[in-house]
Amino acid sequence: MEKLTTFYFLIFSHLIADFILQPSSIAKNKFGFNKNMLAHSLIMAVAFLIPLFNYLLAKTLTGGIIIFITHIFIDNLKVGLGKILKLSPEKHLYWAAIGIDQILHLTVIYLNFILLIN
């Protein structure tokens, strides 16, 4: 039961960091390997680290690094495709892209959880 609770905390911390702690200035300007993307991905890595602090530090740091790297990749993919397809909040495909983005992030969290925690 403790592992499942930890997994729920991981999901909760991800959602807080990705939606509440991300200012619009970062959300609008994160593309490529720029300071906004690095700041956002660092926040996401910290959000992953906090719920896992009671586990071995090496596993937690490894998971945080995986979150950092994959978050850069997934968000760059979303933003890049959004620019190519000229997506905006008025288009349904924009919201589908956000949904796919979140599914990919949550899949990485789940795989981290399975591979590193168990």
C-alpha positions as CSV (number, residue, x, y, z in Angstrom):
1,M,0.0,0.0,0.0
2,E,2.9,2.4,0.7
3,K,4.1,2.0,-2.9
4,L,0.7,2.8,-4.3
5,T,0.4,5.9,-2.1
6,T,3.9,7.0,-3.3
7,F,2.7,6.6,-6.9
8,Y,-0.3,8.8,-6.2
9,F,1.9,11.4,-4.7
10,L,4.1,11.3,-7.8
11,I,1.0,11.9,-10.0
12,F,-0.2,14.7,-7.7
13,S,3.2,16.4,-7.6
14,H,3.5,16.2,-11.4
15,L,0.1,17.9,-11.9
16,I,0.9,20.6,-9.4
17,A,4.3,21.3,-11.0
18,D,3.1,21.1,-14.6
19,F,0.0,23.3,-14.2
20,I,0.1,25.3,-11.0
21,L,3.8,26.0,-10.6
22,Q,4.5,26.7,-14.3
23,P,4.1,30.4,-15.0
24,S,2.6,31.4,-18.3
25,S,5.9,33.1,-19.3
26,I,7.6,29.7,-19.2
27,A,4.7,27.8,-20.7
28,K,4.7,30.1,-23.8
29,N,8.4,30.2,-24.2
30,K,9.7,26.7,-23.7
31,F,11.1,25.4,-26.9
32,G,14.5,23.9,-27.6
33,F,17.2,23.9,-24.9
34,N,16.5,27.3,-23.5
35,K,16.3,28.7,-20.0
36,N,12.5,28.3,-19.9
37,M,12.6,24.6,-20.8
38,L,15.5,24.0,-18.4
39,A,13.6,25.8,-15.6
40,H,10.4,23.9,-16.3
41,S,12.2,20.5,-16.5
42,L,14.1,21.2,-13.3
43,I,10.8,22.0,-11.5
44,M,9.4,18.7,-12.9
45,A,12.5,16.8,-11.6
46,V,12.2,18.3,-8.1
47,A,8.4,17.5,-8.1
48,F,9.5,13.9,-8.8
49,L,12.2,13.9,-6.1
50,I,10.1,15.2,-3.2
51,P,7.6,12.3,-2.8
52,L,10.4,9.8,-3.2
53,F,12.8,11.2,-0.6
54,N,12.1,8.4,1.8
55,Y,13.5,5.9,-0.7
56,L,17.2,5.4,-1.5
57,L,18.8,8.6,-2.7
58,A,20.5,7.0,-5.7
59,K,17.2,5.7,-7.1
60,T,15.6,9.0,-6.5
61,L,18.3,10.9,-8.2
62,T,18.2,8.5,-11.2
63,G,14.4,9.0,-11.4
64,G,14.8,12.7,-11.3
65,I,17.4,12.7,-14.1
66,I,15.1,10.5,-16.2
67,I,12.2,12.9,-15.6
68,F,14.4,15.9,-16.4
69,I,15.6,14.5,-19.7
70,T,12.3,13.0,-20.9
71,H,10.4,16.2,-19.9
72,I,12.6,18.2,-22.2
73,F,12.1,15.7,-25.0
74,I,8.3,15.3,-24.6
75,D,7.6,19.1,-24.3
76,N,9.9,20.0,-27.2
77,L,8.1,17.4,-29.3
78,K,4.7,18.9,-28.3
79,V,5.8,22.5,-28.8
80,G,7.6,21.7,-32.1
81,L,4.6,19.9,-33.5
82,G,2.3,22.7,-32.3
83,K,4.3,25.2,-34.2
84,I,4.4,23.1,-37.4
85,L,0.6,22.4,-37.1
86,K,-0.1,26.0,-36.0
87,L,-2.0,24.8,-32.9
88,S,-3.8,27.3,-30.7
89,P,-6.3,26.8,-27.8
90,E,-9.1,27.5,-30.2
91,K,-8.3,24.2,-32.1
92,H,-9.4,20.8,-30.8
93,L,-6.0,19.3,-31.9
94,Y,-4.3,21.7,-29.4
95,W,-6.1,20.1,-26.5
96,A,-5.5,16.6,-27.9
97,A,-1.8,17.4,-28.0
98,I,-1.9,18.5,-24.3
99,G,-3.7,15.2,-23.5
100,I,-1.1,13.1,-25.3
101,D,1.7,15.2,-23.7
102,Q,0.2,14.4,-20.2
103,I,-0.2,10.7,-21.1
104,L,3.5,10.5,-22.1
105,H,4.6,12.3,-18.9
106,L,2.5,10.0,-16.7
107,T,3.8,7.0,-18.6
108,V,7.4,8.0,-17.8
109,I,6.4,8.5,-14.2
110,Y,4.8,5.1,-14.1
111,L,7.8,3.4,-15.8
112,N,10.1,5.2,-13.3
113,F,8.0,4.0,-10.5
114,I,8.0,0.4,-11.7
115,L,11.7,0.2,-12.7
116,L,13.2,2.2,-9.9
117,I,11.0,1.8,-6.9
118,N,10.0,-1.9,-6.9
